[in-house]
């Protein structure tokens, strides 16, 4: 097939201190033929060094990176890597976020509660030289954080909690004592009700936006809690294993 007239891929770099977010975004981004992930980082220092070397078209920056600021990183990249356009990816609604990001030279700011499809559209917009600011209000198509899971049944919530731990349908079925087809049905209904576009989308949302206390502990986390006396011992992984 001829490459004449084919648009070049947008080269993307992700900066987030939560591995499940990076892996979740990367997994979903791999399905976008016009976007290409060139790297990722968990700290400001790693990001600054890698972006200077790789020169991506767009960098998606977590607003809070450990104890450091994504806004400050955007300002630094504006000086050291001016060809890279930055998007602040925020879980906070304070208007100062957008104002600070604009002052730092970022090209856009987007809520983490938005579906990953909106993030990918934002990357395309910013790569084209336009700006995008969606922190003054939530996008009409995106349910508010407090309401997004309100319609889920107890079974759907348990499935979501396990999905956010990177469990497959088979593992969820074994953990809950259900048939795998029942789990598939619960996953499908849960994603439709909550507006998730993929398992990765759900996992990213759960780690970065939703309060953990709002969901029941999964059986594996209850066992860990019984052993350690704390419900925080179970790690979370990305939910993108290619299942529906």
N, C-alpha and C positions, 0 to 999 in steps of 0.2 A: 504493500500500500504506500502511495506517495505521501511524503511528509510536507509537501508544498501546501501552504495555507493553513497548516495545523498550528493552533495556538500553543505556545510554550506552557509548561506546567508552572504553577505558582509554587515557589519553594518556601516551605513553612517550618518554623522552629517553635517548640512549645516549652514554656518555663512554668513549672508548678512543683511545689514541694510535696505533693501527694502523688505517689506512683500510680495509684488506680486512675487518677484523672489523666495523667500522661498516656498511660496504656489505653484507656478508654477512648480518648480523642484519637490517638494514633490508629487504633483498630478501625474506627469508623471512617477516618480520613482516607485509609487505604482503599476504600470503595469509591472514592471520588477521583475520576481519571484526570482531572485538570489540576489536582492538588498533589504535592509531593512533600512528605516529611523528610527534612534533611538532618534533623537533630532535636534533642530535648535536653533539659537540664533541671536539676532540683534546687540549685542555689544561684544566687546573683553572680557570684564569682565564676562558676562554671558557665553560666549563660553568657556573660560578657566576653569570656575568652573564646567560646565556641562560635558565637555570632560574628565576632571579628574575623574569625578564620573562614567560616562557611558563607557569610554574606547572604542570608536568606532574604526573600522578598518581604515576608511578613513574619513578625514574631508575636506570638500570643503570650501575654505576661499575666501571671497570677497577680492580683493586687497585693496580696500578702505572701511573701516568700520567706518562710520561717519568721525571723524577727526583722526582716528587711522589707523595703517598699518596692513594689512593682513600678510605681510612679517614678521613683528615683532611678530605677534601672532604665526606664524609657528615656529619661533626661540624659543619662550617661550614653545610651546608644545613639541618641540624637547627635552627640558630639563625636563619638568614635566609629559609629557604623550608620552614617546618614542615609545610605541606600536602603536600609531595613526599616520598614514601616511597622509601628507597634500598635497592638490592640490590647487594652487593659481588660482582663476577664475577671469580673468582680461579683462577689456574693453580697455586696452591700448596696443600699439604695441611696446613700447620702449624696445630694447634689454636688458636694465638694469633690467627689471622686472624678466626675466628668470635667469639672473646672480645672482640677489639678492635673489631670491627664492631658488636657488641651494645652495648658501652660508648659507642660513638659515636652510637648511636641508629638504626642501620640496622635494617631489617625482615627482612633475609635475606642469605644468603651461598650461592653456588652455584659448583661447579667448572666451568671452561671446557671440560673434557673431556665434560661431559654433552651429550646431543643438544639442538639448539635448541628442540625441542618442550618439553623440561623447563624451559628458561629461560622460555618463554612461559607455561607453567603457573605458574611461580614468580611471574611478573609479575601474573597474575590473582589468585593467593593473597594477595600483598602488597597489591594494590589493594583487596582486600576487607577489609583491616585485620588479617589474620593474619600471623604470622611464619614464616620458613622457614630452617632451618639445615641444610645438607647438606655441611659440611666436616669432620665428625667421621669420616666414612667415605665411600667411593664408593657411588653408587647401584648396587644389585645388577644393574640392566639395562645398566650402562655398563661396557664392558671397560676394564681398567687401561690407562694410557697406553702402557706398555711392550709390552703384548700386543695392542693393538687392530689393529695392522697386521701382526702376526706371520704370519697365514695368507695374506697377499696374495702373488700370484705376481710375478715380476720385471716382467712386462708390466703388471699392475695397478698396481704401484708407479710405473712410468714415467708411466702415464696420470694417476695421482693427483698426481704432481709437476707435470705440465703443467696439470691442472685447477686447482691452487692458484695458477697464474700467470694465471688468468682466461681460459684458452684455450677456444674452442668445440670441439665434436667434430670439425668439419672441419679446424680448425687443428692439433689433436692428430694427426689422421690424416695430414696433410701432413708434420708434424714427424717422425713415427715411420715413415712410409712404409707405412701400413696403410690398409685400406678403412674408410670411415666407419662402416659397420655393425659391423665388428670393434671399433672404438673404443667404439661404443654398448654392445656386449656387455660389454666390459672395464669400462666405467664402472658398468654395472648390477651386475656381479658384485663389483666392488670395494666399492661402497656397501653391498651386502647383507652381505658378509663383515665389514666394519669397523663396521657399524651406523650409517652416516650416513643421514640422512633426506632430504638434498638436496645439490646441488653447493655451495651456500652453507655448509651444515653442514661439509662436508669441507674447504673452503677456510679457514674460521675455525679449525677444529681444527688444520690444518697450520701456520698462522701462529702460533697462540698456545700450542699444547701440544707438538706433536711436534718432536723435535730435527731440524733440517735435514739433518744428516750421516747420518741413518738412511735417507734416500732417495737414489737415484741422481740425478746432475745430468741435467736434460733436455738434449736436443741444443742448444736455444737458449742455455741457460746454459753448456754446455760451450764453445760458440763464443765467448760473452762472456768466459769464463775464459781462453781461448786468447789473446784480444785484450788483456785487461787484466792477466792474471796473477792474478786473484782470482775466486773463484766467487760473490762476494756482489754482483755488479753487476746482476743481473737482479732487477727489482722484482716484487712479487706483487700481484695484483688479486683482486677478489672473484669467486667462481665462479658467481654467480647469473645466468645468461643464459637461464634458462628451458628448458634441455635436460635430458633424462633422464640 
